[in-house]
Amino acid sequence: MPKFNIAIDGPSGVGKSTIANLLADAYHMIHLDTGAMYRCVAYYLLKNKVDVNNEKELLDALENIDISFQEDQVFLNGENVSKEIRMNEISMAASKFSAFNAVRKKLVSLQQQIAKNKGYILDGRDICSVVLPDAEVKIYMDASSKARAQRRYQEYISKGIDADYETIFQDIVARDYQDSHRENSPLQVAEDAQVVDTSDMTIDEVVEEIQKIIDEKV
């Protein structure tokens, strides 16, 4: 089978990373978690109290950020931040900071450089339209805000993270608005992406549905 790239877009909490990991295993590909990359940037900027409205300060900070992946763990400048970057505060900050052109430019360039040799699955908000417009397979995963909030709540509880369903639900609604109305690369369905509504589907059913799409394409 020839090498190809898979681009997956969709709103917060729809399970893109989970599905991407399973597909990567099935097709012997590499999953590049772009959402985690933006979360790492947000975590670094908040932790170091960077004035994001000061362009020089922001650019200097971005130069000091090194992101790497080891299996399912995410490292920021050598520190394992896998748990820290999944908190609601970081999720909202990632959405906000990803609207900054300097942040997007740095990470999009890095993602494109990594994926140019094919064999990658990337998931995010603008992968199909901006990051990998030439991807052989394009998927838009969707789900109702209630379904996504319930999944995220259960995920937090299973990981021992204190969580409140209503807070998570409101955060998801707010982030949907923020992501779809930002000026730079807003969340939208690419014209050539196939939509998969996962609201009432199990993980196995979602994987099976997307595998059918992939096998038809390649």
Backbone as CSV, one residue per row, in Angstrom:
resi,resn,N_x,N_y,N_z,CA_x,CA_y,CA_z,C_x,C_y,C_z
1,MET,0.846,-1.201,0.000,0.000,0.000,0.000,0.881,1.252,0.000
2,PRO,0.646,2.197,-0.908,1.463,3.419,-0.955,1.256,4.272,0.289
3,LYS,2.258,5.066,0.601,2.144,5.957,1.760,1.163,7.085,1.472
4,PHE,0.417,7.483,2.505,-0.543,8.563,2.355,-0.732,9.245,3.703
5,ASN,-1.345,10.424,3.690,-1.633,11.150,4.919,-3.138,11.193,5.167
6,ILE,-3.509,11.204,6.435,-4.907,11.332,6.835,-5.060,12.606,7.657
7,ALA,-6.009,13.447,7.256,-6.295,14.688,7.985,-7.652,14.557,8.669
8,ILE,-7.690,14.820,9.972,-8.939,14.729,10.725,-9.205,16.058,11.433
9,ASP,-10.335,16.676,11.124,-10.762,17.904,11.799,-11.981,17.611,12.665
10,GLY,-12.293,18.560,13.534,-13.482,18.414,14.354,-13.386,19.263,15.604
11,PRO,-14.521,19.478,16.269,-14.557,20.326,17.470,-13.889,19.672,18.678
12,SER,-13.753,20.436,19.735,-13.133,19.964,20.969,-13.944,18.822,21.591
13,GLY,-13.238,17.798,22.070,-13.895,16.725,22.802,-14.601,15.691,21.961
14,VAL,-14.361,15.695,20.650,-15.070,14.742,19.783,-14.340,13.399,19.706
15,GLY,-13.130,13.338,20.252,-12.395,12.079,20.277,-11.434,11.883,19.125
16,LYS,-11.001,12.982,18.514,-10.118,12.894,17.342,-8.821,12.157,17.661
17,SER,-8.200,12.492,18.786,-6.912,11.884,19.136,-7.050,10.386,19.396
18,THR,-8.106,10.000,20.096,-8.345,8.581,20.381,-8.493,7.793,19.092
19,ILE,-9.319,8.297,18.184,-9.550,7.633,16.911,-8.281,7.630,16.057
20,ALA,-7.574,8.755,16.047,-6.337,8.847,15.269,-5.308,7.822,15.740
21,ASN,-5.211,7.633,17.050,-4.270,6.648,17.589,-4.618,5.235,17.126
22,LEU,-5.904,4.900,17.149,-6.346,3.573,16.736,-6.126,3.358,15.240
23,LEU,-6.388,4.384,14.450,-6.168,4.289,13.005,-4.682,4.171,12.686
24,ALA,-3.869,4.896,13.450,-2.419,4.833,13.246,-1.920,3.415,13.473
25,ASP,-2.443,2.758,14.498,-2.056,1.370,14.767,-2.513,0.450,13.633
26,ALA,-3.748,0.673,13.173,-4.324,-0.198,12.146,-3.600,-0.090,10.810
27,TYR,-3.142,1.114,10.486,-2.516,1.337,9.188,-1.000,1.524,9.278
28,HIS,-0.449,1.265,10.462,1.000,1.393,10.686,1.493,2.796,10.288
29,MET,0.759,3.797,10.762,1.102,5.189,10.506,1.515,5.863,11.809
30,ILE,1.928,7.102,11.711,2.325,7.868,12.895,1.281,8.950,13.162
31,HIS,0.789,9.001,14.405,-0.187,10.026,14.777,0.535,11.246,15.337
32,LEU,0.374,12.363,14.669,0.946,13.621,15.150,-0.185,14.418,15.796
33,ASP,-0.191,14.486,17.115,-1.266,15.127,17.872,-1.065,16.646,17.875
34,THR,-1.662,17.324,16.888,-1.473,18.773,16.775,-2.147,19.525,17.918
35,GLY,-3.253,18.985,18.422,-3.929,19.637,19.546,-3.032,19.706,20.765
36,ALA,-2.299,18.624,20.996,-1.371,18.588,22.129,-0.275,19.625,21.947
37,MET,0.119,19.870,20.690,1.156,20.864,20.422,0.671,22.260,20.819
38,TYR,-0.568,22.587,20.468,-1.118,23.890,20.837,-1.316,23.998,22.349
39,ARG,-1.692,22.886,22.966,-1.856,22.889,24.421,-0.517,23.115,25.119
40,CYS,0.533,22.541,24.550,1.877,22.743,25.117,2.274,24.221,25.057
41,VAL,1.987,24.847,23.919,2.293,26.270,23.773,1.519,27.076,24.809
42,ALA,0.227,26.781,24.955,-0.610,27.496,25.925,-0.082,27.309,27.343
43,TYR,0.275,26.078,27.669,0.796,25.763,29.000,2.072,26.554,29.272
44,TYR,2.963,26.593,28.291,4.232,27.306,28.449,4.002,28.806,28.618
45,LEU,3.130,29.376,27.784,2.878,30.821,27.838,2.244,31.232,29.162
46,LEU,1.327,30.420,29.648,0.682,30.732,30.930,1.655,30.551,32.091
47,LYS,2.365,29.450,32.081,3.290,29.151,33.176,4.384,30.201,33.296
48,ASN,4.821,30.716,32.152,5.902,31.697,32.160,5.407,33.141,32.080
49,LYS,4.082,33.307,32.224,3.457,34.643,32.256,3.912,35.515,31.082
50,VAL,3.894,34.928,29.893,4.306,35.639,28.680,3.197,36.603,28.257
51,ASP,3.580,37.840,27.963,2.631,38.832,27.463,2.412,38.557,25.976
52,VAL,1.321,37.859,25.659,1.090,37.440,24.274,0.769,38.612,23.357
53,ASN,0.465,39.760,23.939,0.182,40.951,23.131,1.447,41.722,22.781
54,ASN,2.564,41.294,23.375,3.868,41.857,23.045,4.508,40.920,22.024
55,GLU,4.542,41.335,20.762,4.966,40.443,19.684,6.367,39.899,19.893
56,LYS,7.312,40.756,20.299,8.685,40.292,20.496,8.756,39.261,21.614
57,GLU,8.045,39.538,22.700,8.048,38.614,23.834,7.442,37.266,23.429
58,LEU,6.394,37.312,22.640,5.750,36.086,22.183,6.669,35.294,21.259
59,LEU,7.288,35.986,20.301,8.186,35.316,19.359,9.391,34.700,20.075
60,ASP,9.917,35.431,21.054,11.055,34.912,21.832,10.641,33.645,22.586
61,ALA,9.436,33.672,23.150,8.938,32.522,23.907,8.777,31.307,22.993
62,LEU,8.238,31.527,21.798,8.028,30.426,20.856,9.348,29.770,20.452
63,GLU,10.408,30.573,20.407,11.724,30.027,20.060,12.244,29.092,21.150
64,ASN,11.726,29.246,22.373,12.210,28.447,23.503,11.367,27.200,23.753
65,ILE,10.424,26.933,22.862,9.519,25.797,23.059,9.940,24.610,22.198
66,ASP,10.169,23.478,22.866,10.487,22.234,22.157,9.461,21.178,22.560
67,ILE,8.760,20.632,21.575,7.700,19.664,21.831,8.085,18.323,21.222
68,SER,7.916,17.254,21.995,8.213,15.923,21.477,7.206,14.915,22.012
69,PHE,7.109,13.787,21.321,6.164,12.731,21.697,6.913,11.424,21.903
70,GLN,6.543,10.715,22.965,7.073,9.370,23.211,5.889,8.476,23.526
71,GLU,5.514,7.665,22.525,4.310,6.837,22.609,3.116,7.751,22.866
72,ASP,2.395,7.591,23.978,1.225,8.439,24.208,1.514,9.570,25.201
73,GLN,2.791,9.831,25.439,3.186,10.882,26.380,3.700,12.110,25.617
74,VAL,3.377,13.293,26.163,3.765,14.550,25.526,4.789,15.263,26.397
75,PHE,5.876,15.702,25.782,6.938,16.358,26.528,7.154,17.786,26.035
76,LEU,7.244,18.705,26.971,7.511,20.106,26.685,8.857,20.454,27.304
77,ASN,9.822,20.744,26.438,11.185,21.038,26.910,11.684,19.963,27.877
78,GLY,11.401,18.710,27.532,11.885,17.585,28.324,11.015,17.184,29.491
79,GLU,9.971,17.961,29.785,9.098,17.672,30.927,7.810,17.002,30.443
80,ASN,7.434,15.914,31.082,6.193,15.217,30.738,5.005,16.046,31.232
81,VAL,4.242,16.594,30.279,3.104,17.465,30.636,1.784,16.863,30.147
82,SER,1.768,15.554,29.934,0.607,14.879,29.362,-0.681,15.160,30.145
83,LYS,-0.595,15.155,31.461,-1.780,15.376,32.287,-2.115,16.866,32.386
84,GLU,-1.089,17.687,32.582,-1.288,19.122,32.791,-1.986,19.797,31.595
85,ILE,-1.628,19.400,30.376,-2.164,20.096,29.199,-3.601,19.699,28.870
86,ARG,-4.162,18.737,29.602,-5.547,18.309,29.347,-6.561,19.023,30.232
87,MET,-6.109,19.906,31.108,-7.030,20.622,31.989,-7.845,21.652,31.190
88,ASN,-9.045,21.946,31.693,-9.945,22.877,30.994,-9.313,24.239,30.754
89,GLU,-8.580,24.736,31.743,-7.947,26.057,31.630,-6.991,26.083,30.439
90,ILE,-6.230,25.010,30.270,-5.274,24.931,29.170,-6.002,24.762,27.845
91,SER,-7.091,24.004,27.863,-7.892,23.803,26.651,-8.406,25.128,26.112
92,MET,-8.954,25.959,26.993,-9.484,27.253,26.580,-8.360,28.185,26.128
93,ALA,-7.235,28.150,26.849,-6.096,29.003,26.486,-5.518,28.584,25.132
94,ALA,-5.509,27.282,24.867,-4.988,26.785,23.587,-5.822,27.321,22.436
95,SER,-7.127,27.334,22.633,-8.025,27.863,21.605,-7.767,29.352,21.381
96,LYS,-7.566,30.075,22.470,-7.325,31.517,22.382,-5.984,31.821,21.713
97,PHE,-4.924,31.163,22.183,-3.589,31.455,21.660,-3.392,30.946,20.235
98,SER,-4.149,29.916,19.845,-3.995,29.383,18.488,-4.480,30.378,17.449
99,ALA,-5.222,31.396,17.894,-5.685,32.438,16.972,-4.567,33.430,16.644
100,PHE,-3.481,33.400,17.426,-2.368,34.305,17.168,-1.583,33.802,15.953
101,ASN,-1.360,34.675,15.009,-0.703,34.295,13.764,0.690,33.704,13.996
102,ALA,1.442,34.264,14.932,2.805,33.780,15.200,2.785,32.339,15.704
103,VAL,1.810,32.013,16.553,1.686,30.662,17.096,1.331,29.684,15.985
104,ARG,0.330,30.021,15.195,-0.119,29.140,14.117,0.984,28.949,13.078
105,LYS,1.663,30.034,12.749,2.714,29.959,11.734,3.807,28.985,12.152
106,LYS,4.223,29.065,13.414,5.289,28.192,13.903,4.851,26.726,13.880
107,LEU,3.667,26.447,14.411,3.237,25.059,14.527,2.798,24.458,13.196
108,VAL,2.132,25.244,12.358,1.731,24.731,11.044,2.960,24.372,10.218
109,SER,3.971,25.226,10.241,5.208,24.965,9.508,5.862,23.676,10.009
110,LEU,5.888,23.503,11.312,6.491,22.314,11.905,5.708,21.063,11.508
111,GLN,4.380,21.156,11.545,3.532,20.008,11.199,3.686,19.627,9.729
112,GLN,3.736,20.619,8.859,3.888,20.345,7.427,5.244,19.720,7.126
113,GLN,6.268,20.197,7.812,7.619,19.667,7.623,7.671,18.194,8.020
114,ILE,7.033,17.882,9.146,7.043,16.509,9.647,6.293,15.571,8.704
115,ALA,5.144,16.044,8.195,4.246,15.166,7.428,4.571,15.074,5.934
116,LYS,5.574,15.791,5.470,5.813,15.844,4.026,6.222,14.494,3.422
117,ASN,6.761,13.606,4.253,7.185,12.296,3.750,6.062,11.258,3.773
118,LYS,4.836,11.685,4.119,3.650,10.821,4.143,3.710,9.797,5.287
119,GLY,2.580,9.127,5.478,2.496,8.117,6.521,2.068,8.664,7.867
120,TYR,1.437,9.858,7.859,1.036,10.516,9.103,-0.471,10.731,9.196
121,ILE,-0.966,10.707,10.433,-2.342,11.103,10.735,-2.260,12.346,11.598
122,LEU,-2.872,13.421,11.142,-2.903,14.667,11.902,-4.350,15.013,12.228
123,ASP,-4.589,15.445,13.453,-5.940,15.874,13.820,-5.891,17.253,14.445
124,GLY,-6.929,18.022,14.226,-6.984,19.373,14.773,-8.224,20.117,14.326
125,ARG,-8.064,21.421,14.058,-9.188,22.264,13.663,-9.138,22.652,12.179
126,ASP,-7.927,22.732,11.633,-7.786,23.207,10.250,-6.806,22.354,9.461
127,ILE,-6.752,21.076,9.781,-5.803,20.186,9.117,-6.173,19.992,7.644
128,CYS,-7.469,19.753,7.397,-7.924,19.487,6.022,-7.745,20.691,5.099
129,SER,-7.956,21.886,5.640,-7.960,23.078,4.793,-6.653,23.847,4.776
130,VAL,-5.892,23.819,5.868,-4.691,24.652,5.980,-3.401,23.845,6.098
131,VAL,-3.364,22.932,7.051,-2.116,22.216,7.323,-1.794,21.188,6.246
132,LEU,-2.764,20.344,5.906,-2.545,19.309,4.888,-3.655,19.352,3.829
133,PRO,-3.722,20.428,3.057,-4.777,20.525,2.044,-4.673,19.462,0.960
134,ASP,-3.497,18.805,0.848,-3.306,17.775,-0.168,-3.377,16.365,0.415
135,ALA,-3.894,16.228,1.628,-4.019,14.911,2.260,-4.916,14.006,1.415
136,GLU,-4.529,12.754,1.315,-5.287,11.804,0.502,-6.641,11.474,1.117
137,VAL,-6.729,11.512,2.451,-7.984,11.220,3.158,-8.299,12.373,4.104
138,LYS,-9.525,12.907,4.011,-9.937,14.016,4.867,-11.246,13.662,5.570
139,ILE,-11.218,13.752,6.901,-12.369,13.393,7.719,-12.739,14.562,8.632
140,TYR,-14.049,14.814,8.776,-14.511,15.777,9.773,-15.353,15.010,10.788
141,MET,-14.815,14.833,11.992,-15.546,14.154,13.058,-16.399,15.166,13.821
142,ASP,-17.672,14.830,14.009,-18.566,15.728,14.728,-19.331,14.954,15.793
143,ALA,-19.928,15.677,16.746,-20.775,15.084,17.777,-21.463,16.226,18.510
144,SER,-22.590,15.939,19.112,-23.307,16.979,19.851,-22.466,17.434,21.035
145,SER,-22.696,18.673,21.476,-21.931,19.209,22.611,-22.195,18.405,23.875
146,LYS,-23.414,17.883,24.046,-23.742,17.080,25.232,-22.972,15.768,25.228
147,ALA,-22.909,15.131,24.069,-22.179,13.862,23.964,-20.706,14.073,24.247
148,ARG,-20.146,15.157,23.733,-18.730,15.446,23.939,-18.428,15.767,25.394
149,ALA,-19.322,16.506,26.035,-19.129,16.857,27.448,-19.162,15.600,28.321
150,GLN,-20.075,14.700,28.024,-20.186,13.466,28.800,-18.931,12.609,28.645
151,ARG,-18.411,12.529,27.428,-17.199,11.746,27.190,-16.006,12.331,27.939
152,ARG,-15.877,13.654,27.871,-14.737,14.297,28.536,-14.851,14.149,30.050
153,TYR,-16.072,14.264,30.570,-16.303,14.090,32.008,-15.857,12.689,32.439
154,GLN,-16.273,11.680,31.678,-15.913,10.299,32.010,-14.406,10.078,31.889
155,GLU,-13.790,10.745,30.908,-12.337,10.639,30.736,-11.615,11.197,31.955
156,TYR,-12.029,12.370,32.416,-11.397,12.988,33.583,-11.551,12.109,34.825
157,ILE,-12.755,11.600,35.041,-13.014,10.778,36.219,-12.145,9.518,36.184
158,SER,-12.025,8.916,35.008,-11.227,7.692,34.878,-9.745,7.939,35.142
159,LYS,-9.303,9.194,34.926,-7.899,9.541,35.150,-7.667,10.148,36.536
160,GLY,-8.724,10.166,37.342,-8.587,10.700,38.695,-8.535,12.214,38.760
161,ILE,-9.048,12.880,37.712,-9.068,14.341,37.676,-10.449,14.836,38.130
162,ASP,-10.462,15.752,39.099,-11.736,16.310,39.563,-12.453,16.989,38.398
163,ALA,-13.754,16.721,38.263,-14.477,17.271,37.120,-15.939,17.525,37.463
164,ASP,-16.508,18.521,36.794,-17.922,18.854,36.934,-18.528,18.885,35.535
165,TYR,-19.552,18.072,35.298,-20.119,17.944,33.949,-20.585,19.285,33.398
166,GLU,-21.310,20.060,34.177,-21.880,21.315,33.677,-20.782,22.296,33.270
167,THR,-19.710,22.346,34.050,-18.583,23.219,33.726,-17.948,22.792,32.408
168,ILE,-17.769,21.487,32.249,-17.184,20.966,31.012,-18.076,21.286,29.823
169,PHE,-19.389,21.101,29.995,-20.340,21.374,28.916,-20.265,22.837,28.480
170,GLN,-20.274,23.751,29.442,-20.220,25.182,29.131,-18.895,25.554,28.464
171,ASP,-17.817,24.928,28.905,-16.505,25.183,28.295,-16.483,24.723,26.838
172,ILE,-17.098,23.581,26.573,-17.133,23.057,25.202,-17.955,23.979,24.300
173,VAL,-19.094,24.437,24.786,-19.933,25.368,24.011,-19.155,26.655,23.718
174,ALA,-18.453,27.150,24.743,-17.678,28.386,24.579,-16.534,28.177,23.600
175,ARG,-15.879,27.021,23.694,-14.750,26.779,22.802,-15.227,26.580,21.365
176,ASP,-16.364,25.947,21.179,-16.913,25.790,19.826,-17.100,27.156,19.175
177,TYR,-17.665,28.078,19.939,-17.902,29.429,19.407,-16.571,30.104,19.102
178,GLN,-15.650,29.993,20.049,-14.333,30.628,19.902,-13.591,30.075,18.686
179,ASP,-13.609,28.753,18.525,-12.893,28.114,17.417,-13.500,28.438,16.060
180,SER,-14.829,28.532,16.003,-15.496,28.735,14.713,-15.577,30.209,14.311
181,HIS,-15.300,31.111,15.252,-15.391,32.537,14.944,-14.055,33.268,14.948
182,ARG,-12.959,32.530,15.162,-11.663,33.208,15.176,-11.292,33.649,13.757
183,GLU,-10.458,34.664,13.669,-10.100,35.251,12.376,-9.165,34.342,11.583
184,ASN,-8.188,33.754,12.264,-7.210,32.908,11.579,-7.631,31.442,11.598
185,SER,-7.826,30.863,10.431,-8.138,29.438,10.281,-9.249,28.958,11.223
186,PRO,-10.452,29.475,11.071,-11.554,29.046,11.942,-11.932,27.586,11.684
187,LEU,-12.543,26.960,12.681,-13.021,25.594,12.542,-14.147,25.554,11.515
188,GLN,-13.972,24.732,10.494,-14.996,24.599,9.464,-14.821,23.262,8.753
189,VAL,-15.869,22.843,8.054,-15.802,21.582,7.326,-15.242,21.850,5.928
190,ALA,-14.108,21.237,5.610,-13.524,21.398,4.279,-14.464,20.787,3.247
191,GLU,-14.498,21.383,2.071,-15.419,20.932,1.025,-15.226,19.471,0.652
192,ASP,-13.980,19.001,0.674,-13.707,17.631,0.261,-13.523,16.668,1.438
193,ALA,-13.965,17.085,2.644,-13.885,16.206,3.819,-15.198,15.441,3.984
194,GLN,-15.099,14.211,4.454,-16.291,13.409,4.710,-16.642,13.502,6.188
195,VAL,-17.899,13.861,6.463,-18.351,14.081,7.838,-18.804,12.768,8.475
196,VAL,-18.317,12.525,9.694,-18.726,11.357,10.470,-19.270,11.856,11.801
197,ASP,-20.581,11.728,12.022,-21.211,12.159,13.277,-21.121,11.007,14.273
198,THR,-20.354,11.220,15.337,-20.071,10.145,16.294,-20.948,10.192,17.538
199,SER,-21.949,11.066,17.561,-22.754,11.283,18.770,-23.269,9.987,19.380
200,ASP,-23.776,9.099,18.539,-24.383,7.857,19.027,-23.589,6.624,18.623
201,MET,-22.292,6.815,18.408,-21.447,5.696,17.980,-20.430,5.333,19.052
202,THR,-20.089,4.047,19.111,-19.017,3.606,19.997,-17.692,3.880,19.298
203,ILE,-16.607,3.777,20.044,-15.283,3.993,19.456,-15.041,2.998,18.316
204,ASP,-15.386,1.740,18.545,-15.180,0.717,17.508,-15.976,1.036,16.247
205,GLU,-17.194,1.548,16.417,-18.030,1.888,15.269,-17.445,3.056,14.482
206,VAL,-16.892,4.030,15.198,-16.272,5.183,14.526,-15.061,4.725,13.718
207,VAL,-14.227,3.903,14.337,-13.039,3.392,13.641,-13.444,2.621,12.394
208,GLU,-14.450,1.772,12.519,-14.908,0.970,11.387,-15.422,1.857,10.250
209,GLU,-16.181,2.891,10.608,-16.742,3.797,9.601,-15.634,4.544,8.861
210,ILE,-14.651,5.030,9.604,-13.562,5.781,8.973,-12.661,4.856,8.162
211,GLN,-12.479,3.624,8.622,-11.677,2.673,7.854,-12.303,2.402,6.486
212,LYS,-13.617,2.369,6.431,-14.306,2.174,5.149,-13.970,3.330,4.193
213,ILE,-13.974,4.548,4.736,-13.670,5.730,3.933,-12.221,5.669,3.439
214,ILE,-11.304,5.307,4.353,-9.880,5.239,3.988,-9.660,4.194,2.894
215,ASP,-10.236,3.027,3.094,-10.020,1.928,2.132,-10.584,2.270,0.752
216,GLU,-11.650,3.050,0.719,-12.210,3.488,-0.573,-11.290,4.495,-1.259
217,LYS,-10.619,5.311,-0.447,-9.775,6.379,-0.988,-8.417,5.884,-1.469
218,VAL,-7.861,4.904,-0.775,-6.497,4.471,-1.091,-6.437,3.019,-1.529
